[in-house]
């Protein structure tokens, strides 16, 4: 996931697309995804699904707080793109 995120920032995205993409990731807002190019929508949906699964597992393990820190780390990666 991190490698693809890095490629989006380094190779594929325009400045305008990346600014919007960063905003969408920081907010974790699915309602904004339709403003993104198709390849970013695909990635964002996969990212949301990944974190939903991770959240389910960490809750079952009694560590629901972990998801907050993981999302913060991804948001930080998006900011430094």
C-alpha positions in Angstrom: 0.0 0.0 0.0 2.8 2.4 0.9 4.7 1.7 -2.3 1.6 2.4 -4.5 1.0 5.6 -2.5 4.5 6.7 -3.1 4.2 6.0 -6.9 1.0 8.0 -7.0 2.9 11.0 -5.6 6.1 10.5 -7.4 5.0 9.4 -10.9 1.3 9.7 -11.7 -0.4 12.6 -10.0 -0.5 16.2 -11.1 -0.1 18.9 -8.5 -3.9 19.6 -8.5 -4.8 15.9 -8.3 -2.3 15.4 -5.5 -3.6 18.3 -3.4 -7.1 16.9 -3.6 -5.9 13.4 -3.0 -4.0 14.5 0.1 -7.2 16.3 1.4 -9.3 13.2 0.8 -6.8 11.0 2.7 -6.5 13.4 5.6 -10.3 13.5 6.0 -10.9 9.8 5.2 -14.0 11.0 3.4 -15.6 8.6 1.0 -18.0 11.2 -0.2 -15.1 13.1 -1.8 -13.7 10.2 -3.8 -15.7 11.0 -6.9 -13.6 14.1 -7.4 -10.5 12.0 -7.8 -9.2 10.5 -11.0 -10.1 6.8 -11.5 -6.7 5.4 -10.4 -6.9 7.4 -7.2 -10.4 6.2 -6.5 -9.3 2.7 -6.9 -6.4 3.2 -4.4 -8.5 5.1 -1.9 -11.2 2.4 -1.9 -8.6 -0.2 -1.4 -7.0 1.8 1.4 -10.4 2.2 3.1 -11.1 -1.5 2.8 -7.7 -2.3 4.2 -8.2 -0.1 7.3 -11.8 -1.5 7.8 -10.4 -5.0 8.0 -7.5 -3.8 10.2 -10.0 -2.1 12.5 -12.1 -5.2 12.9 -9.0 -7.3 13.8 -7.6 -4.8 16.3 -11.0 -4.5 18.0 -11.2 -8.3 18.4 -7.7 -8.2 19.9 -8.8 -5.4 22.3 -6.6 -2.8 20.7 -9.1 -0.5 18.9 -6.9 2.5 19.5 -4.3 1.2 17.0 -6.3 2.1 14.0 -6.2 5.8 14.9 -2.4 5.8 14.9 -2.2 3.8 11.6 -4.5 6.4 9.9 -2.4 9.2 11.3 0.7 7.6 9.8 -0.9 7.3 6.4 -2.1 10.9 6.5 1.4 12.0 7.4 2.8 10.0 4.4 0.3 11.7 2.2 1.3 15.1 3.5 5.0 14.6 2.8 4.2 12.7 -0.4 
